[in-house]
């Protein structure tokens, strides 16, 4: 990562702060991007990004602050321009910016849907797209996107977040396919870590409280090594993958592929589907599970 220029969004706290420090320690030049708002969108403190950039420089690293929002096309262009204006190039984008508006689907309002999709999915596309011409021109670059098991598996009260996070997986795969000929790679990380994003998880039952206590043991800084690796030249042959990081554990996630097929030579009717196709496939149906049901073991 020596002298590589990395745009890191959502750098101000938790997982982002850990990645920023790890990048700087690895010798990268870091564009520290954060709008300095709360998870619910209140505030707007440019001092968050400025303070972190100053921290990295004080520790001997190279960093510049950028307070533009990822959720607007022109603003995202300015984030990438900050890297070019300061360092003359861009080598990697780590899309870490996020927000939450948790609400059960049947109660979710339009603004709660749009605000989450705007930051996570649109923001990931906008910043990635802004960097794409520069990656093409130099025949190389790396994208690292943050997804979530809320999208990969499922969770209560997060239709907006889950849809955006699964959309990021599809976007990453498309980037990997479209830009492979330019030496550009794209991968996802599903982080398991205690941060202000997970701090909002309700703990109204003994089981939920126990889960939260387990999450608190998963340090946000543990995500950084995988993010730095995927942004580095050492990951030159790694693309289109979905990794998970839980404390000291690294997971590789499966991706949707056909698992069962049934054929009817004369074609199907609704009734024959009910009588034959569904019973034949039912044993391979996936249970309606949540993330903690699937990833249920203790990583500590």
C-alpha positions as CSV (number, residue, x, y, z in Angstrom):
1,X,0.0,0.0,0.0
2,X,3.0,2.3,0.1
3,X,2.0,5.6,-1.5
4,X,-1.3,4.2,-2.8
5,X,-4.1,6.8,-2.8
6,X,-7.3,5.5,-1.2
7,X,-10.7,7.2,-0.9
8,X,-12.4,6.0,2.3
9,X,-16.0,7.0,2.9
10,X,-17.6,7.0,6.3
11,X,-14.2,7.2,7.8
12,X,-15.1,9.1,11.0
13,X,-15.9,6.4,13.4
14,X,-16.0,2.7,14.2
15,X,-15.0,0.5,11.3
16,X,-14.0,3.5,9.1
17,X,-11.7,4.9,11.7
18,X,-10.0,1.6,12.1
19,X,-9.5,1.2,8.4
20,X,-8.2,4.8,8.1
21,X,-5.5,4.1,10.7
22,X,-4.6,0.8,9.2
23,X,-4.3,2.3,5.7
24,X,-2.0,5.1,7.0
25,X,0.1,2.7,8.9
26,X,0.5,0.6,5.7
27,X,1.9,3.7,3.9
28,X,-1.2,4.7,2.0
29,X,-2.3,8.3,1.3
30,X,-5.9,8.5,2.7
31,X,-8.7,10.7,1.6
32,X,-10.7,10.8,4.9
33,X,-14.4,11.3,3.8
34,X,-17.1,11.8,6.4
35,X,-20.1,14.2,6.6
36,X,-20.1,14.2,10.4
37,X,-23.8,13.4,10.9
38,X,-25.5,11.0,13.2
39,X,-26.9,7.7,12.0
40,X,-30.3,9.4,11.7
41,X,-28.9,12.3,9.7
42,X,-28.7,15.0,12.3
43,X,-25.8,17.4,12.5
44,X,-23.1,17.9,10.0
45,X,-19.7,18.4,11.6
46,X,-16.8,18.8,9.1
47,X,-14.5,18.6,12.1
48,X,-14.9,14.8,12.2
49,X,-13.0,14.2,9.0
50,X,-10.6,17.1,9.7
51,X,-9.8,15.7,13.1
52,X,-9.1,12.2,11.9
53,X,-6.9,13.4,9.0
54,X,-4.9,15.4,11.5
55,X,-4.6,12.3,13.7
56,X,-3.2,10.3,10.8
57,X,-0.7,13.0,9.9
58,X,0.4,13.4,13.5
59,X,1.1,9.6,13.5
60,X,3.4,10.0,10.5
61,X,0.8,9.2,7.8
62,X,-0.5,11.2,4.8
63,X,-4.2,12.2,4.9
64,X,-6.6,14.9,3.6
65,X,-10.1,15.5,4.8
66,X,-13.2,15.7,2.6
67,X,-16.7,16.4,3.9
68,X,-18.7,15.9,0.8
69,X,-21.7,13.5,0.8
70,X,-21.7,10.2,-1.1
71,X,-25.4,10.4,-1.8
72,X,-25.2,13.0,-4.5
73,X,-23.6,12.5,-8.0
74,X,-21.8,15.8,-8.1
75,X,-20.7,15.6,-4.5
76,X,-19.3,12.1,-5.1
77,X,-17.3,13.5,-8.0
78,X,-15.8,16.0,-5.6
79,X,-14.7,13.3,-3.3
80,X,-12.7,11.6,-6.0
81,X,-11.5,15.0,-7.2
82,X,-10.1,15.6,-3.7
83,X,-7.8,12.6,-4.2
84,X,-6.7,13.8,-7.6
85,X,-6.1,17.4,-6.6
86,X,-4.1,16.4,-3.5
87,X,-2.2,13.4,-4.7
88,X,-2.5,13.3,-8.5
89,X,-4.1,9.8,-8.6
90,X,-6.5,7.4,-7.0
91,X,-5.7,3.7,-6.5
92,X,-8.6,2.3,-4.4
93,X,-12.1,3.2,-3.1
94,X,-13.4,1.8,0.1
95,X,-17.2,2.4,0.3
96,X,-17.9,2.4,4.0
97,X,-20.4,5.2,4.5
98,X,-23.7,4.2,6.0
99,X,-26.8,5.2,7.9
100,X,-29.8,3.5,9.5
101,X,-33.6,4.1,9.6
102,X,-34.8,0.8,11.1
103,X,-38.5,0.2,10.9
104,X,-40.7,-2.8,10.2
105,X,-41.6,-2.9,6.5
106,X,-45.3,-2.3,7.0
107,X,-44.5,0.9,9.0
108,X,-41.7,2.2,6.8
109,X,-42.1,5.7,5.2
110,X,-40.8,6.8,1.9
111,X,-38.1,9.1,3.4
112,X,-36.9,6.2,5.6
113,X,-36.5,4.1,2.5
114,X,-34.9,6.7,0.3
115,X,-32.4,8.0,2.8
116,X,-30.9,4.6,3.4
117,X,-30.8,3.6,-0.3
118,X,-29.3,7.0,-1.2
119,X,-26.4,6.6,1.2
120,X,-25.7,2.9,0.9
121,X,-26.6,1.9,-2.7
122,X,-26.5,5.2,-4.6
123,X,-23.5,6.4,-2.6
124,X,-21.6,3.2,-3.4
125,X,-22.4,3.6,-7.1
126,X,-21.7,7.4,-7.3
127,X,-18.3,7.2,-5.7
128,X,-17.3,4.1,-7.5
129,X,-18.4,5.5,-10.8
130,X,-16.5,8.8,-10.2
131,X,-13.3,6.7,-9.8
132,X,-13.9,4.4,-12.8
133,X,-12.5,6.6,-15.6
134,X,-9.2,7.1,-13.6
135,X,-9.0,3.3,-12.9
136,X,-9.5,2.6,-16.6
137,X,-6.9,5.1,-17.7
138,X,-4.2,3.6,-15.4
139,X,-5.3,0.0,-16.0
140,X,-5.7,-0.8,-12.4
141,X,-7.7,-0.1,-9.2
142,X,-9.6,-1.7,-6.4
143,X,-13.0,-1.3,-5.0
144,X,-14.0,-2.6,-1.5
145,X,-17.7,-2.3,-0.6
146,X,-19.4,-2.9,2.7
147,X,-22.4,-5.3,2.6
148,X,-24.2,-6.9,5.5
149,X,-25.7,-10.2,6.5
150,X,-28.9,-8.2,6.9
151,X,-29.0,-8.3,3.1
152,X,-27.2,-11.6,2.5
153,X,-29.4,-13.5,5.0
154,X,-32.0,-11.3,6.5
155,X,-33.1,-9.4,9.6
156,X,-36.1,-7.8,11.2
157,X,-37.0,-4.1,10.6
158,X,-34.4,-3.4,7.9
159,X,-36.1,-3.7,4.5
160,X,-34.3,-0.5,3.4
161,X,-30.9,-1.4,4.7
162,X,-31.2,-5.1,3.6
163,X,-32.2,-4.2,0.0
164,X,-29.4,-1.6,-0.3
165,X,-26.8,-4.0,1.1
166,X,-27.8,-6.9,-1.2
167,X,-27.9,-4.4,-4.1
168,X,-24.3,-3.5,-3.3
169,X,-23.3,-7.2,-3.8
170,X,-24.8,-7.2,-7.2
171,X,-23.2,-3.8,-8.0
172,X,-19.8,-5.2,-6.9
173,X,-20.2,-8.2,-9.2
174,X,-21.1,-6.0,-12.1
175,X,-18.1,-3.8,-11.5
176,X,-15.9,-6.8,-11.3
177,X,-17.2,-8.2,-14.6
178,X,-17.3,-4.9,-16.5
179,X,-13.8,-3.7,-15.4
180,X,-11.8,-6.9,-15.3
181,X,-10.3,-6.1,-18.7
182,X,-8.9,-2.9,-17.2
183,X,-7.2,-4.7,-14.3
184,X,-9.8,-3.4,-11.8
185,X,-11.2,-5.6,-9.1
186,X,-14.2,-5.3,-6.8
187,X,-15.1,-7.2,-3.6
188,X,-17.4,-7.0,-0.6
189,X,-16.9,-7.3,3.1
190,X,-19.8,-8.1,5.5
191,X,-18.4,-6.8,8.8
192,X,-19.4,-8.1,12.2
193,X,-18.4,-5.5,14.7
194,X,-19.6,-3.3,17.5
195,X,-20.0,0.2,16.2
196,X,-22.6,3.0,16.3
197,X,-24.4,1.1,13.5
198,X,-24.9,-2.0,15.7
199,X,-25.3,0.1,18.9
200,X,-28.9,0.7,17.7
201,X,-29.8,-3.0,17.9
202,X,-32.7,-3.4,20.4
203,X,-32.1,-5.5,23.5
204,X,-35.6,-6.0,24.9
205,X,-35.3,-9.7,25.7
206,X,-32.6,-11.8,27.5
207,X,-31.7,-13.4,24.2
208,X,-31.3,-10.0,22.5
209,X,-29.3,-8.7,25.4
210,X,-27.0,-11.8,25.2
211,X,-26.5,-11.2,21.4
212,X,-25.6,-7.6,22.0
213,X,-23.0,-8.5,24.6
214,X,-21.5,-11.0,22.1
215,X,-21.4,-8.3,19.5
216,X,-19.6,-5.9,21.9
217,X,-16.7,-8.3,21.9
218,X,-16.2,-7.9,18.1
219,X,-13.9,-5.0,17.8
220,X,-14.4,-2.6,14.9
221,X,-10.7,-2.5,14.3
222,X,-10.7,-6.2,13.3
223,X,-12.3,-5.3,9.9
224,X,-9.3,-3.2,8.9
225,X,-6.8,-5.9,7.8
226,X,-9.2,-7.4,5.2
227,X,-10.1,-4.0,3.8
228,X,-6.4,-3.1,3.5
229,X,-5.6,-6.4,1.9
230,X,-8.3,-6.1,-0.7
231,X,-7.2,-2.6,-1.6
232,X,-3.6,-3.7,-2.0
233,X,-1.6,-5.2,-4.8
234,X,-1.5,-8.5,-2.9
235,X,-5.2,-9.0,-3.8
236,X,-4.5,-8.6,-7.5
237,X,-6.2,-11.9,-8.3
238,X,-9.2,-11.6,-5.9
239,X,-12.3,-10.1,-7.4
240,X,-16.1,-10.6,-7.3
241,X,-16.0,-12.2,-3.8
242,X,-18.0,-11.6,-0.6
243,X,-16.0,-12.0,2.6
244,X,-17.2,-11.7,6.2
245,X,-15.0,-10.7,9.2
246,X,-16.0,-11.6,12.8
247,X,-13.3,-10.8,15.3
248,X,-10.4,-13.2,14.4
249,X,-12.6,-15.2,11.9
250,X,-12.8,-14.7,8.1
251,X,-15.7,-16.1,6.2
252,X,-16.2,-16.6,2.5
253,X,-19.9,-16.3,1.5
254,X,-21.7,-18.4,-1.1
255,X,-23.4,-16.7,-4.0
256,X,-26.8,-17.6,-5.6
257,X,-26.5,-20.6,-7.9
258,X,-29.2,-23.1,-9.0
259,X,-29.5,-25.9,-6.5
260,X,-32.4,-27.9,-7.9
261,X,-34.2,-28.4,-11.2
262,X,-37.4,-30.1,-12.3
263,X,-38.6,-30.6,-15.9
264,X,-42.0,-31.3,-17.5
265,X,-41.8,-32.3,-21.2
266,X,-45.2,-31.0,-22.0
267,X,-44.8,-27.8,-20.0
268,X,-46.1,-26.7,-16.7
269,X,-49.5,-25.6,-15.5
270,X,-50.2,-23.9,-12.2
271,X,-51.7,-27.2,-10.9
272,X,-48.8,-29.4,-12.0
273,X,-46.4,-26.9,-10.4
274,X,-48.4,-27.3,-7.1
275,X,-48.6,-31.1,-7.5
276,X,-45.1,-32.0,-8.7
277,X,-42.6,-29.1,-8.9
278,X,-43.0,-27.7,-5.5
279,X,-43.1,-31.0,-3.6
280,X,-40.0,-32.1,-5.6
281,X,-38.1,-28.9,-4.6
282,X,-39.5,-28.4,-1.1
283,X,-36.7,-30.3,0.7
284,X,-34.2,-27.8,-0.7
285,X,-36.2,-24.7,0.3
286,X,-34.3,-22.2,2.5
287,X,-35.7,-21.6,6.0
288,X,-36.9,-18.1,6.8
289,X,-33.9,-17.2,9.0
290,X,-32.2,-14.1,10.3
291,X,-28.5,-13.4,10.3
292,X,-28.0,-14.5,13.9
293,X,-29.8,-17.8,13.2
294,X,-27.3,-18.6,10.4
295,X,-24.1,-17.2,11.8
296,X,-24.8,-18.4,15.3
297,X,-21.5,-19.6,16.7
298,X,-19.3,-17.6,19.0
299,X,-16.2,-16.3,17.2
300,X,-14.3,-15.2,20.4
